[in-house]
Amino acid sequence: MTTAVGGVACYVPVCSASVVACEYIAFAGRFIWSSRRVGARNMPFFDQHLHSHHSFDSKTEPAANVRAAAQRGLAGLTFTEHYDTHPDDWPSCVYEHDTYCSAIRSLRAEFGTDLFIGQGIEVCYQPDRMDGIVDFLASRSFDLVILSVHYFQGRALYKREQWEGVDVAEGTGRYLETVLEAVRCCERLHRAHGRVFDVLGHLDLVKRYTHRFRGSFDLSPHAQLIDEILQVCLEADLVPEINTSTMRQGLDEAMPGSDTVARYAAFGGTAMSLGSDAHRAKDVGEGLDEAAQVLRDAGITRAAVFRDRQRQDVAFD
């Protein structure tokens, strides 16, 4: 049937008997149909950071991720496959844009309008290659572009041997200085070209690796640096995400934790992106309800959701 929303005639699908509830989310002049099936938890969240076998570090079939999202009752999921241009990473980067596009089209045809299926990309910050990265992004279409920092001062954050001679405080500081450099780059690009990157991935990823390699993490000595990162994010129209993967990896908080989220709200931040960073289907949507509670505790009740690079702040309460 059709109905008028804001004076615009819109097609409204009739819910089948297997659907418990249907809702429309206004999105950039269009509507996403979010359905809730019998047996699925009602989680009105969009998981905007996850991977499949289109990333070098995942073997998961994309359809398995979609089925997991539907079973959890998510409103949507956005694939954010790795695009890594560092010379050490490029040979193993399996990203192939045309194949990826075809896979997303097939998923949308198979699963229809049960939930939103987005096509995103996670770009590793490489300052010496930014011109090529910007050109790559400008010539291709995405729903969402994440910028993540996986290196600091020439060191791969995730390689144990590159932490030799670096203690927790020094490594954390160096990493966060690189994140600040990255968001300042985003702010310059935003002024020159408009928004090039939509989301800052796992702002304090360093704590995953100091915990793994050194047995602890401590961000408190770097509060001023984190504040500066958050302020530049607001200036650059760059939304920080809450990445819940550390909650599955032995830490008791997401990336970032509640203190940083509260600071972001204090600076005027009104929404953050939610992402599980799942590399396995069973982790899709994991921890998003806990992340939403962290946002609520900071006075934030909306998640920033992206489609066709357009941002919509969607209430999760």
ChimeraX attribute file (.defattr): number of C-alpha atoms within 10 A of each C-alpha:
attribute: neighborCount
match mode: 1-to-1
recipient: residues
	/A:1	7
	/A:2	10
	/A:3	11
	/A:4	10
	/A:5	10
	/A:6	8
	/A:7	7
	/A:8	11
	/A:9	10
	/A:10	14
	/A:11	11
	/A:12	13
	/A:13	11
	/A:14	9
	/A:15	12
	/A:16	11
	/A:17	9
	/A:18	11
	/A:19	15
	/A:20	14
	/A:21	14
	/A:22	15
	/A:23	13
	/A:24	12
	/A:25	14
	/A:26	14
	/A:27	16
	/A:28	14
	/A:29	7
	/A:30	12
	/A:31	15
	/A:32	18
	/A:33	19
	/A:34	21
	/A:35	27
	/A:36	25
	/A:37	20
	/A:38	14
	/A:39	12
	/A:40	16
	/A:41	13
	/A:42	17
	/A:43	19
	/A:44	21
	/A:45	27
	/A:46	29
	/A:47	27
	/A:48	35
	/A:49	32
	/A:50	28
	/A:51	30
	/A:52	23
	/A:53	17
	/A:54	24
	/A:55	25
	/A:56	17
	/A:57	15
	/A:58	16
	/A:59	14
	/A:60	18
	/A:61	14
	/A:62	20
	/A:63	18
	/A:64	15
	/A:65	25
	/A:66	24
	/A:67	15
	/A:68	18
	/A:69	28
	/A:70	26
	/A:71	18
	/A:72	22
	/A:73	25
	/A:74	27
	/A:75	24
	/A:76	26
	/A:77	27
	/A:78	26
	/A:79	28
	/A:80	26
	/A:81	30
	/A:82	24
	/A:83	23
	/A:84	23
	/A:85	20
	/A:86	17
	/A:87	8
	/A:88	10
	/A:89	13
	/A:90	12
	/A:91	10
	/A:92	13
	/A:93	18
	/A:94	17
	/A:95	18
	/A:96	12
	/A:97	14
	/A:98	8
	/A:99	10
	/A:100	19
	/A:101	14
	/A:102	10
	/A:103	16
	/A:104	18
	/A:105	13
	/A:106	13
	/A:107	16
	/A:108	17
	/A:109	10
	/A:110	11
	/A:111	15
	/A:112	12
	/A:113	15
	/A:114	21
	/A:115	22
	/A:116	23
	/A:117	25
	/A:118	24
	/A:119	23
	/A:120	27
	/A:121	25
	/A:122	24
	/A:123	23
	/A:124	21
	/A:125	26
	/A:126	20
	/A:127	13
	/A:128	10
	/A:129	11
	/A:130	15
	/A:131	10
	/A:132	11
	/A:133	19
	/A:134	14
	/A:135	10
	/A:136	11
	/A:137	15
	/A:138	11
	/A:139	7
	/A:140	8
	/A:141	15
	/A:142	17
	/A:143	21
	/A:144	25
	/A:145	26
	/A:146	26
	/A:147	26
	/A:148	21
	/A:149	25
	/A:150	22
	/A:151	20
	/A:152	20
	/A:153	11
	/A:154	9
	/A:155	14
	/A:156	16
	/A:157	21
	/A:158	17
	/A:159	12
	/A:160	13
	/A:161	11
	/A:162	12
	/A:163	18
	/A:164	9
	/A:165	8
	/A:166	13
	/A:167	12
	/A:168	21
	/A:169	15
	/A:170	10
	/A:171	21
	/A:172	24
	/A:173	18
	/A:174	17
	/A:175	23
	/A:176	22
	/A:177	18
	/A:178	19
	/A:179	27
	/A:180	22
	/A:181	16
	/A:182	21
	/A:183	28
	/A:184	18
	/A:185	16
	/A:186	25
	/A:187	23
	/A:188	15
	/A:189	17
	/A:190	17
	/A:191	12
	/A:192	10
	/A:193	10
	/A:194	13
	/A:195	17
	/A:196	24
	/A:197	24
	/A:198	25
	/A:199	25
	/A:200	25
	/A:201	29
	/A:202	25
	/A:203	25
	/A:204	20
	/A:205	24
	/A:206	27
	/A:207	24
	/A:208	23
	/A:209	20
	/A:210	23
	/A:211	16
	/A:212	16
	/A:213	18
	/A:214	15
	/A:215	11
	/A:216	13
	/A:217	18
	/A:218	13
	/A:219	19
	/A:220	10
	/A:221	11
	/A:222	14
	/A:223	13
	/A:224	10
	/A:225	16
	/A:226	23
	/A:227	16
	/A:228	14
	/A:229	23
	/A:230	26
	/A:231	18
	/A:232	20
	/A:233	24
	/A:234	18
	/A:235	16
	/A:236	23
	/A:237	18
	/A:238	24
	/A:239	24
	/A:240	28
	/A:241	27
	/A:242	32
	/A:243	29
	/A:244	29
	/A:245	23
	/A:246	20
	/A:247	17
	/A:248	14
	/A:249	13
	/A:250	11
	/A:251	17
	/A:252	9
	/A:253	19
	/A:254	26
	/A:255	26
	/A:256	21
	/A:257	18
	/A:258	18
	/A:259	13
	/A:260	19
	/A:261	26
	/A:262	18
	/A:263	17
	/A:264	24
	/A:265	17
	/A:266	12
	/A:267	13
	/A:268	11
	/A:269	19
	/A:270	19
	/A:271	24
	/A:272	26
	/A:273	26
	/A:274	26
	/A:275	29
	/A:276	27
	/A:277	24
	/A:278	24
	/A:279	21
	/A:280	19
	/A:281	22
	/A:282	15
	/A:283	18
	/A:284	29
	/A:285	31
	/A:286	21
	/A:287	20
	/A:288	23
	/A:289	16
	/A:290	14
	/A:291	26
	/A:292	22
	/A:293	14
	/A:294	21
	/A:295	22
	/A:296	16
	/A:297	13
	/A:298	19
	/A:299	16
	/A:300	21
	/A:301	19
	/A:302	20
	/A:303	24
	/A:304	22
	/A:305	28
	/A:306	25
	/A:307	20
	/A:308	13
	/A:309	18
	/A:310	13
	/A:311	17
	/A:312	17
	/A:313	17
	/A:314	19
	/A:315	14
	/A:316	15
	/A:317	10
